[in-house]
């Protein structure tokens, strides 16, 4: 099927032609008529298969110009990066249309967000926390919303946004059309959908857990942290490793990996995680996208926010805790029909995680061939991450020479002495005669 066969408007067809798109992907083709019918939808398709266009095309096909521009389509995404990238897709698709879109996320100036929304818009792309702020202060009127998209739905739940999504659902109307999209569909996500949505039509482009056919997966069992570092350095010397994302589990580990690799590839390595400033993250992604960086080190938290074309390799520095996270990681390469490569570096202690992933995919990951001059035998100590010592500063107390502990003799003026007093004698001295106390009459 071609996009022309979907009977899209001329404006959309021209925009798709400019983008070089001729045929819809499987998820785009399967979901189009279901969304157009007005039914709630739960779309499951792997990363890189065009989910963003799958929910934008039906909306834009049905779009009608509104003079009093208020939020008509609400798109909820988990990360700031994804807000930016969805906005860029909307802009390219509406090149020949009069559609206004605004993106909001936490950390940005909310006053600017309020001003942009009050200027008028059709589509709002938002992270859950900032969306609740704007619903609570009355900037967004729920009555105007017709469709609600929750993109990367299972990741939103996994990142702890369940409470925020519940608050949002309480504020919007049940009459809205809900479109849920995700690359995987966990048991937790399924329970949440059953509790909160009325029998959405489930549309799958491929069974959950199926690895993309155009991604080659290889496994390397490594004995130590530094063996992994040195192997990555060997890979980066090869010309075919031209655009590489290295995924790590934690921010601390990401910083350590960056520190070690950048010793040899100083100006060719970038890093992003949630502790980095927003401008730093955007600049790193842009530099990587533009080819100014050879590799980008990232944590799982921002994995969903990365939509970068032509990633040649994904390297898993460690094995993620869930099979779903593994699918999301490797989905950064081999996007939109192109070939890609996924490399996983594993310690012996991570073997159980590997087995879970292979069972989930129903696929055994092949052992990779080491670079010609690299020998694992040179590394013998199994260390996940080098110990980072913290310097302890001991405080010295200044003591007097005659310091004798907690109990010490008081100075004379502070000593308490019990004295028996003769008041009659004291008065004789003071008044020159005896003074008797007068009684009450």
VEXFI-11209 format. One line per field, with one value per residue (C-alpha): residue in three letters; x, y, z. Coordinates in pm, 1 decimal. Layout:
code: c(ALA/...) $
px: c(X/...) $
py: c(Y/...) $
pz: c(Z/...) $
***
This chain:
code: c(UNK/UNK/UNK/UNK/UNK/UNK/UNK/UNK/UNK/UNK/UNK/UNK/UNK/UNK/UNK/UNK/UNK/UNK/UNK/UNK/UNK/UNK/UNK/UNK/UNK/UNK/UNK/UNK/UNK/UNK/UNK/UNK/UNK/UNK/UNK/UNK/UNK/UNK/UNK/UNK/UNK/UNK/UNK/UNK/UNK/UNK/UNK/UNK/UNK/UNK/UNK/UNK/UNK/UNK/UNK/UNK/UNK/UNK/UNK/UNK/UNK/UNK/UNK/UNK/UNK/UNK/UNK/UNK/UNK/UNK/UNK/UNK/UNK/UNK/UNK/UNK/UNK/UNK/UNK/UNK/UNK/UNK/UNK/UNK/UNK/UNK/UNK/UNK/UNK/UNK/UNK/UNK/UNK/UNK/UNK/UNK/UNK/UNK/UNK/UNK/UNK/UNK/UNK/UNK/UNK/UNK/UNK/UNK/UNK/UNK/UNK/UNK/UNK/UNK/UNK/UNK/UNK/UNK/UNK/UNK/UNK/UNK/UNK/UNK/UNK/UNK/UNK/UNK/UNK/UNK/UNK/UNK/UNK/UNK/UNK/UNK/UNK/UNK/UNK/UNK/UNK/UNK/UNK/UNK/UNK/UNK/UNK/UNK/UNK/UNK/UNK/UNK/UNK/UNK/UNK/UNK/UNK/UNK/UNK/UNK/UNK/UNK/UNK/UNK/UNK/UNK/UNK/UNK/UNK/UNK/UNK/UNK/UNK/UNK/UNK/UNK/UNK/UNK/UNK/UNK/UNK/UNK/UNK/UNK/UNK/UNK/UNK/UNK/UNK/UNK/UNK/UNK/UNK/UNK/UNK/UNK/UNK/UNK/UNK/UNK/UNK/UNK/UNK/UNK/UNK/UNK/UNK/UNK/UNK/UNK/UNK/UNK/UNK/UNK/UNK/UNK/UNK/UNK/UNK/UNK/UNK/UNK/UNK/UNK/UNK/UNK/UNK/UNK/UNK/UNK/UNK/UNK/UNK/UNK/UNK/UNK/UNK/UNK/UNK/UNK/UNK/UNK/UNK/UNK/UNK/UNK/UNK/UNK/UNK/UNK/UNK/UNK/UNK/UNK/UNK/UNK/UNK/UNK/UNK/UNK/UNK/UNK/UNK/UNK/UNK/UNK/UNK/UNK/UNK/UNK/UNK/UNK/UNK/UNK/UNK/UNK/UNK/UNK/UNK/UNK/UNK/UNK/UNK/UNK/UNK/UNK/UNK/UNK/UNK/UNK/UNK/UNK/UNK/UNK/UNK/UNK/UNK/UNK/UNK/UNK/UNK/UNK/UNK/UNK/UNK/UNK/UNK/UNK/UNK/UNK/UNK/UNK/UNK/UNK/UNK/UNK/UNK/UNK/UNK/UNK/UNK/UNK/UNK/UNK/UNK/UNK/UNK/UNK/UNK/UNK/UNK/UNK/UNK/UNK/UNK/UNK/UNK/UNK/UNK/UNK/UNK/UNK/UNK/UNK/UNK/UNK/UNK/UNK/UNK/UNK/UNK/UNK/UNK/UNK/UNK/UNK/UNK/UNK/UNK/UNK/UNK/UNK/UNK/UNK/UNK/UNK/UNK/UNK/UNK/UNK/UNK/UNK/UNK/UNK/UNK/UNK/UNK/UNK/UNK/UNK/UNK/UNK/UNK/UNK/UNK/UNK/UNK/UNK/UNK/UNK/UNK/UNK/UNK/UNK/UNK/UNK/UNK/UNK/UNK/UNK/UNK/UNK/UNK/UNK/UNK/UNK/UNK/UNK/UNK/UNK/UNK/UNK/UNK/UNK/UNK/UNK/UNK/UNK/UNK/UNK/UNK/UNK/UNK/UNK/UNK/UNK/UNK/UNK/UNK/UNK/UNK/UNK/UNK/UNK/UNK/UNK/UNK/UNK/UNK/UNK/UNK) $
px: c(0.0/110.5/14.5/-197.2/-415.5/-501.7/-673.6/-479.7/-531.0/-305.4/-139.6/-36.8/68.4/290.3/450.8/515.5/668.7/901.1/1005.7/1074.2/802.1/615.4/463.7/319.4/487.0/292.0/169.2/71.0/-128.8/-299.3/-402.0/-516.0/-876.1/-924.1/-827.7/-1040.0/-1341.3/-1315.3/-1243.3/-991.1/-667.3/-375.5/-96.0/205.5/500.2/873.0/1086.2/1169.5/855.2/681.1/442.7/446.2/311.6/65.6/-125.8/-58.8/-175.8/-538.2/-572.4/-433.9/-652.4/-961.7/-831.8/-1064.4/-949.5/-1075.8/-1080.0/-1074.5/-763.5/-764.0/-602.0/-771.0/-510.2/-314.3/2.7/161.8/523.5/772.9/1074.1/1167.9/1364.2/1057.9/851.3/1101.2/1114.6/736.7/706.8/962.0/758.9/437.2/608.2/729.8/389.4/192.9/417.5/117.8/-142.3/-238.8/-181.7/-32.6/155.6/319.9/548.2/577.3/787.7/910.1/1212.2/1113.0/960.8/589.0/501.7/631.2/423.9/110.8/169.4/219.6/-99.2/-304.7/-184.1/-377.0/-289.3/-432.1/-186.6/-16.9/277.8/352.0/527.2/290.5/410.3/394.9/58.6/-91.2/40.9/-133.4/-458.7/-460.5/-411.8/-681.0/-449.6/-571.9/-947.4/-1023.5/-1353.6/-1171.9/-967.7/-1098.9/-814.9/-551.4/-235.9/-19.1/306.0/562.3/284.6/463.4/769.6/551.7/426.9/775.4/919.2/668.4/413.8/114.8/-17.6/12.8/-167.7/-448.9/-479.4/-492.7/-759.5/-970.9/-962.5/-1038.9/-1365.2/-1436.3/-1573.3/-1219.8/-1071.0/-766.8/-470.6/-205.9/123.7/423.3/705.9/632.3/326.0/413.2/180.5/158.8/56.4/-210.0/-363.2/-367.5/-541.3/-803.9/-880.0/-890.3/-997.9/-1302.4/-1187.4/-942.2/-877.6/-537.8/-328.3/12.3/264.7/460.2/422.2/570.7/931.0/998.0/1339.0/1365.5/1475.6/1714.3/1919.2/2220.3/2272.0/2604.0/2715.5/3059.8/3121.3/3373.9/3559.6/3575.3/3478.8/3809.9/3786.9/3455.7/3608.0/3903.1/3678.6/3459.6/3773.4/3877.3/3534.0/3540.0/3866.3/3685.3/3534.4/3204.0/3135.1/3045.2/2742.0/2731.7/2506.7/2649.0/2374.9/2451.7/2226.3/2303.7/2415.6/2723.2/2829.9/2762.3/2995.8/3266.6/3239.6/3253.7/3560.3/3747.9/3659.3/3708.9/4074.1/4134.8/3841.0/3819.8/3625.5/3430.2/3225.3/2909.6/2702.1/2339.7/2150.2/1895.8/2157.6/2281.6/2129.2/1859.6/2060.3/2359.6/2140.3/1990.3/2333.2/2480.6/2197.9/2220.9/2598.8/2557.3/2277.8/2484.1/2783.2/3008.4/3028.2/3119.5/2953.5/2693.2/2673.3/2318.7/2112.6/1787.2/1591.9/1651.6/1652.4/1291.2/1369.3/1632.6/1508.2/1824.2/1850.2/2120.6/2265.3/2514.3/2558.3/2404.0/2636.8/2486.2/2763.0/2556.7/2249.2/1929.0/1709.8/1408.9/1377.0/1153.8/1436.5/1667.0/1418.3/1399.5/1776.4/1846.8/1557.9/1772.1/1951.6/1802.4/1523.5/1265.1/1374.5/1749.9/2000.5/2157.8/2385.0/2340.4/2634.0/2594.3/2883.4/2808.7/2968.3/2917.9/2696.4/2454.0/2387.2/2043.1/1932.3/2054.1/1851.2/1535.2/1592.5/1652.2/1338.4/1136.2/1256.9/1254.1/1599.0/1953.2/2197.7/2507.7/2857.4/3054.0/3401.5/3662.1/3877.6/4202.5/4439.7/4214.6/4261.0/4019.8/4289.2/4468.8/4189.8/4132.6/3956.6/3579.4/3480.0/3154.1/3277.6/3603.8/3570.4/3537.7/3694.2/3579.1/3839.1/3762.9/3857.5/3933.2/3857.9/4115.9/3992.3/4206.8/4262.4/4404.8/4721.4/4553.9/4245.2/4135.7/3824.1/3453.8/3466.5/3692.9/3730.7/3527.8/3694.7/3649.6/3382.2/3159.7/3187.4/2874.6/2937.1/2662.4/2690.2/2474.2/2372.0/2290.8/2031.2/2008.5/2380.5/2362.2/2081.4/2269.3/2566.9/2350.2/2107.4/2298.2/2013.2/1806.6/1519.7/1231.2/995.7/652.6/362.2/20.0/-257.1) $
py: c(0.0/358.1/672.8/773.4/467.1/598.7/891.1/1147.6/1517.2/1688.5/1885.5/1566.3/1387.2/1678.3/1688.1/1310.2/1343.8/1617.1/1381.1/1103.3/871.9/665.7/374.6/347.8/113.7/-185.2/-5.2/304.6/98.3/-123.8/152.7/423.7/308.0/212.1/560.9/720.3/523.3/697.5/384.8/373.3/206.0/28.8/20.3/-203.3/-162.8/-168.9/142.2/280.6/155.4/492.4/508.1/890.5/910.4/630.7/857.6/1192.5/1101.3/1009.0/1320.3/1552.2/1384.5/1468.6/1810.6/2106.1/2462.4/2618.9/2995.8/2986.4/2771.3/2550.4/2214.1/1960.7/1683.0/1609.5/1397.7/1276.0/1153.1/1051.2/1272.7/1625.1/1495.8/1317.4/1636.3/1813.8/1533.3/1487.5/1863.3/1843.0/1564.1/1765.6/2066.8/1866.0/1700.0/2027.1/2218.8/2293.0/2323.7/2594.6/2384.0/2522.5/2293.0/2366.6/2150.2/2176.0/1994.2/2031.8/2250.7/2506.6/2844.9/2777.5/3143.9/3103.3/2783.2/2965.3/3251.7/3012.4/2819.5/3138.9/3253.7/2957.7/2603.5/2280.2/2021.8/2009.5/1774.6/1742.8/1546.3/1430.3/1659.7/1986.5/1885.1/1850.4/2198.9/2350.0/2160.1/2257.7/2631.4/2639.6/2718.4/2405.7/2353.5/1978.2/2034.5/2134.5/1809.6/1552.5/1297.8/1194.3/1005.7/842.1/759.1/512.8/408.2/127.5/346.7/620.9/366.3/223.2/568.2/617.6/843.7/622.6/873.7/1162.9/969.1/889.1/1261.3/1351.3/1088.5/1229.0/1577.0/1488.1/1357.3/987.1/1084.8/1151.1/908.3/747.1/622.4/426.9/346.0/146.2/-71.5/-334.3/-418.2/-529.5/-707.7/-387.5/-187.6/-444.7/-426.2/-46.1/-44.8/-293.5/-76.2/263.6/221.8/70.9/-219.7/-40.3/-214.4/-381.5/-342.0/-512.3/-459.6/-755.8/-968.2/-799.7/-904.7/-987.3/-841.8/-637.5/-862.5/-602.2/-579.6/-809.2/-900.4/-1015.7/-1105.9/-1072.9/-1226.0/-1004.3/-1054.6/-695.9/-331.6/-237.3/-523.0/-375.0/-26.8/-147.4/-351.4/-46.6/154.2/-114.5/-102.0/278.9/261.9/77.6/294.0/101.3/214.4/561.2/645.3/451.0/471.3/311.2/230.3/197.7/128.6/423.3/786.9/709.9/434.3/656.2/922.8/662.6/507.3/853.3/944.3/629.5/632.9/1007.2/968.5/831.7/986.2/1323.1/1527.8/1238.2/1125.3/1275.5/1186.0/1237.4/1149.2/1315.0/1494.8/1687.8/2030.4/2035.9/2252.3/2020.1/1718.9/1886.6/2000.2/1651.8/1489.3/1750.0/1709.5/1332.8/1359.4/1595.3/1359.8/1575.8/1297.6/936.7/793.4/894.3/742.7/730.3/585.2/393.4/687.2/896.1/603.5/669.3/1031.6/957.4/949.4/964.1/842.5/612.2/485.1/222.8/39.6/13.1/-118.7/-245.0/-182.6/-388.9/-607.9/-419.5/-546.3/-622.5/-776.4/-482.8/-238.3/-444.7/-423.2/-46.1/-11.8/-208.6/-34.4/280.3/118.1/-36.4/221.2/262.0/-41.0/20.6/-235.1/-202.0/-373.7/-442.4/-549.6/-666.9/-688.6/-934.6/-1029.9/-1387.2/-1247.5/-1114.8/-1450.1/-1488.0/-1153.7/-1266.6/-1587.2/-1385.3/-1165.6/-1462.4/-1632.3/-1314.0/-1278.8/-1654.7/-1603.0/-1694.3/-1405.1/-1506.7/-1480.8/-1203.0/-1226.6/-1023.2/-767.5/-916.1/-764.9/-797.3/-1079.5/-1138.4/-1342.8/-1020.6/-945.0/-1165.4/-972.4/-954.3/-602.0/-438.9/-87.1/34.2/128.7/503.0/601.1/900.9/1104.3/1122.6/1446.8/1414.9/1722.0/1808.1/1965.3/2230.5/2130.0/2324.8/2191.3/2105.9/1950.2/1661.1/1519.8/1592.0/1656.6/1936.1/2169.3/2491.7/2824.5/2979.5/3233.5/2961.6/2731.3/2691.8/2702.4/2640.1/2900.3/2920.3/3291.7/3481.9/3738.2/3914.1/3989.1/4114.3/4358.8/4480.7/4566.8/4734.4/4933.9/4964.3/4802.4/4488.6/4487.2/4260.2/4130.9/4277.6/4035.6/4073.6/4219.6) $
pz: c(0.0/-69.9/118.6/-181.5/-124.3/223.6/44.0/243.1/179.8/-73.6/206.8/386.6/66.9/-33.0/313.3/303.6/-44.1/84.4/364.4/113.0/250.0/-9.7/178.7/530.2/775.9/908.1/1220.6/1019.1/771.4/1031.1/1267.2/1026.5/969.1/1337.8/1457.9/1185.1/1313.7/1652.0/1858.2/2138.2/2026.7/2189.9/1930.9/1989.2/1755.9/1802.6/1819.6/1477.2/1302.1/1272.5/1572.3/1574.9/1220.0/1302.5/1541.8/1369.5/1018.3/1112.6/1328.1/1059.3/796.6/1007.2/1110.9/1068.6/1112.3/1436.1/1468.8/1849.8/1880.1/2191.1/2264.3/2035.9/2036.9/2354.9/2326.3/2650.1/2636.6/2910.4/2834.5/2733.8/2436.6/2303.3/2337.6/2112.2/1857.1/1831.4/1777.5/1494.7/1328.0/1359.4/1204.2/905.3/850.3/872.6/635.1/408.2/685.0/934.7/1246.9/1567.4/1809.6/2145.7/2359.8/2739.9/2997.9/3356.0/3419.0/3155.2/3246.5/3304.0/3234.7/2879.0/2844.3/2961.2/2716.3/2422.1/2504.5/2543.6/2200.9/2055.6/1951.1/1809.2/1943.0/2282.4/2346.3/2717.3/2989.4/3268.9/3549.7/3352.7/3204.1/3553.0/3642.3/3339.0/3397.9/3766.7/3707.2/3437.1/3143.8/2960.8/2935.3/2921.9/2736.3/2415.4/2399.6/2148.8/2126.9/2382.2/2283.4/2550.6/2372.7/2515.8/2752.2/2936.9/2990.5/3142.8/3397.5/3454.4/3526.1/3806.4/3633.1/3724.1/3982.4/3735.6/3460.3/3707.4/3790.4/3421.2/3348.6/3634.4/3479.8/3115.9/2974.6/2922.6/2580.9/2456.4/2205.6/2371.0/2166.8/2360.1/2190.0/2304.6/2178.4/2445.5/2651.2/3001.6/3243.6/3450.0/3142.4/3053.2/3402.1/3390.3/3051.3/3172.3/3477.4/3304.0/2941.2/2772.0/2556.3/2324.3/1993.3/2017.9/1704.7/1686.8/1411.9/1551.1/1866.1/2174.4/2223.5/1859.3/1769.7/1453.9/1168.7/1031.1/1353.3/1393.6/1760.4/1908.1/2258.7/2421.5/2765.0/2943.6/3274.0/3400.0/3371.5/3208.5/2959.3/2844.0/2819.2/2611.3/2379.6/2312.6/2232.6/1981.7/1820.3/1791.7/1596.6/1317.3/1040.6/1032.8/1391.5/1271.7/1490.4/1818.9/2125.5/2441.8/2693.5/3066.1/3364.4/3594.4/3586.5/3800.5/3564.3/3260.7/3400.2/3470.3/3122.8/2963.6/3172.2/3064.0/2691.7/2646.4/2748.9/2399.4/2206.7/2381.5/2124.0/1973.9/2275.0/2425.5/2730.1/2835.1/3150.4/3379.4/3592.5/3289.6/3218.4/2950.6/2709.2/2752.2/2666.1/2359.4/2237.4/2284.5/2087.8/1808.6/1782.6/1763.2/1505.9/1291.6/1293.9/1511.2/1771.5/1704.4/2015.2/2270.2/2620.6/2757.0/3041.3/2999.3/3139.8/2828.4/2584.8/2486.3/2415.5/2152.6/1795.9/1589.1/1233.5/1096.2/1425.8/1306.5/1638.9/1982.6/2256.3/2581.9/2834.4/3077.5/3043.5/3134.2/3416.9/3195.1/2846.4/2747.4/2822.3/2600.5/2310.7/2353.2/2360.1/2044.2/1869.1/1842.9/1548.3/1234.2/1223.0/946.8/746.6/764.3/891.3/1235.2/1486.0/1857.3/2074.8/2434.6/2682.9/2962.1/3292.6/3419.1/3695.4/3432.6/3264.6/3421.4/3272.9/2932.0/2953.9/3033.6/2728.4/2497.1/2627.5/2577.8/2217.5/2150.8/2004.3/2109.6/2069.6/1872.3/2017.0/1849.6/1699.2/1887.8/1704.1/1573.3/1832.5/2135.0/2389.5/2677.7/2853.2/2947.8/3195.5/3494.4/3775.0/3756.8/3856.6/3751.2/3825.7/3987.1/4351.2/4389.2/4721.4/4920.1/5106.2/5477.7/5648.6/6020.4/6230.5/6498.0/6821.2/6985.7/7347.7/7637.5/7800.3/8131.3/7967.7/8188.6/8037.4/8075.3/8454.3/8580.4/8879.1/8871.7/8925.7/9272.9/9180.5/9037.0/9337.4/9549.1/9931.0/10186.4/10474.3/10790.1/10831.2/11158.1/11048.1/11388.3/11386.3/11027.5/11119.9/11432.2/11213.0/10950.3/11173.3/11506.7/11695.8/11699.6/11447.2/11528.2/11255.7/11314.7/11325.4/11163.6/11381.3) $
***
